[in-house]
C-alpha cells in the first residue's frame, strides 16, 4: 500500500477500512475517500484507456475539472477524483465510449426545492469564507456552497506556514490550520448556512443558481451572488504530457496532503512559481525524492525563501530550461529537459534526462469565473473575489473576500460607507509580486545571542516582527514588503525561528563559546532523520555547502510541528549557516536528443487532439473555436474545454493570430455533467421497488 505512515505536520488518523474491486481485483480503501486516491494507494495510476487510441489515462487535476480520470463505478461513468469509493463498489476502467445506462424507471416527478437568501457565495475557500464571516457579523442570510466535503478550498492542501501579517491574515500559521480557523469563525454566525458536497451547476437567466446538493437538486434565488470559485491549473503542451504520472501540482497536493497517499518515489517539477516550489517542498515533507525543478525564466517567479528551502534540501533548480519530453511505456519513466534561448526555444546539445515516476505541471492557474459571467449576463447583482477575480496568494484572497462582502452589504442597503481604505491597500500589497533582493543577512556579533534574518527579498511578510518579545526585529522600511532587521536585545527564545514561513531565521548563540558558537536552524522534514551527535552538511541560505558540523541537539517543538537543530560551528561561518542538507542532488542520466517539435503533444485531453491538428486548422484559416471543434473535436469532450481553451488561444497567438480575431467556444450552460432527471426532481424506482408491488406511475 502506498499510504503515508508518518508526516512531519499532518496527523495520521485511523480510519475505517472498506474494500472495493478494480478490474475484479479486491482492494482496500478508506471510508470516505475518492476513487482516484484509493487507486493510487493501491499502486494503480492507469485508470482507463482512451477511446480514440487506447492510450493509458490517469489523473491530471484531481479536482473534477479535466475529466481525464473517468472510470466506470456502479455501472456509470464517474470522475474518479470526485466520486467516493463505497464498500463493495466495482470499479472498472473506461475502455472506449461509456455505454448509456438503461433508462431509469421514473418513480415520481417533483419540483426542485427553492430557497431565497440575501447572499449566495459559491466556493468555501479563503475568499468565500472571509466574505461569509463579514456578512455573518451583520446577520445577513448567507448561503455558502462548496463542492468538497470540507471547507477551506486549497488551504486544506497547504502544510506550510503562510506569509503576510499576523494581525490581518494568520501569517506564520499553516494553511490547514487557517482553514480550520476560518471555518470555526463561521460557527459564531447563525445567519450563515454552509452546504458542503454541493456543486453549483449554473446561474440561469431567471436569476437563480442551480445547486446539486448531494443527489438533490435545488434552486437558490439570491439578492446578491458572490463567485469565490478559485482557480484551475493550466495544462502544458509537450510530448508525453498525458502519460499517467504527469499531473498538476494541485493534484499532487490533494493526493499527499489531503488524502495521505504517497503517489511518487521520484518526482520532477515544471514551474518555479510559488505553486511549483511549494509542491516540491510538500513532496520532501512526505519523504519523496525531488529530482529537480525547471523554470523557463532566468529566475523563479515564486518567493526566494521557498526556492532556497528546496535548494538547501538538495533539489537542483534549472532556470532557463524547458521540458522537451516525458517518456515511458505505459506510465512516466523519464523526463527530458533542455536549456532555452532568449526566445524560449530549446537549445540542441543541452538536453538532460532524469528518471522520474511523477512530473508535476505547475505553470500557472486560470480563474474559474464561469458563474460570475453567467450571473452578469442574467443581470444579477454579482461580485467576484479571490482567485476567481485575480490569481494571488490566499492571504490576498481573504482581503478580497472581505471587500466583496462589504460591497454586498452596500448593495443590500445595510451599510452606506465604503470599505476601510486600508483593506484595499493591504490587498494590493498582499497581491504584490516579490520585489528586489537585498544583500546578504548581517549578523550582530556584538550581541552574545542574536537572530540572523536570511529573508532578504521584498515580500509581504512580517510575523518575525510581531512575535519578537523584545520588539528587536523591525522592518527596514515602512512597508510590510521591506526585509526585516535585528537590533537590540535577544533572549534566544526561538519564537522568530518557529514562526518564519520561509524557515529563513537562525539563531547564533555565543554565550558558551565565542569561537565555536551554537547555531540553531528550523527544520520541518521528518522527525528521526537527524539526531544529536550526527554530522550534518551545513548550507548557506541558497543551498551552497559550508562544510560539516556536529549536531549538538535536536529540539522538537510539537505545537509548531517544527524541529530546531542546534549545530556547533566555526565563528567565521556562523552568520551564514542557514540549514543542513539531507540529500545530494541527483545527476542526469544519459540524455535523449531533442524531441521533435511539439506537434504530437496533446492539447485537448478529452478528445486527444494534438497541437499539430490545431495548427493545421489555424493555417487553413479557422478563426472560430466552434469551427475548430467541428474540424478537430478539440473542446468537444467531457470537460467542456476547461483545460484546453487557454492552450488553444496560445497556439493561435503562436501562429500570429491576435486574440481579437478569434471567436471563443460557446459555453455549455452547465458546469459539470448532471443527470437530466435532476432538473425535474425525478425519483427513480429502486430495483427493490421494481420487484415489489410499488405502484408509482
Ligand atoms: S483528474 Fe479527475 S477531473 Fe481532472
Boltz pocket constraint, residues with backbone or C-beta under 6 A from the ligand:
constraints:
  - pocket:
      binder: B
      contacts: [[A, 58], [A, 59], [A, 60], [A, 61], [A, 62], [A, 63], [A, 64], [A, 65], [A, 66], [A, 67], [A, 68], [A, 69], [A, 70], [A, 79], [A, 80], [A, 81], [A, 82]]
      max_distance: 6.0
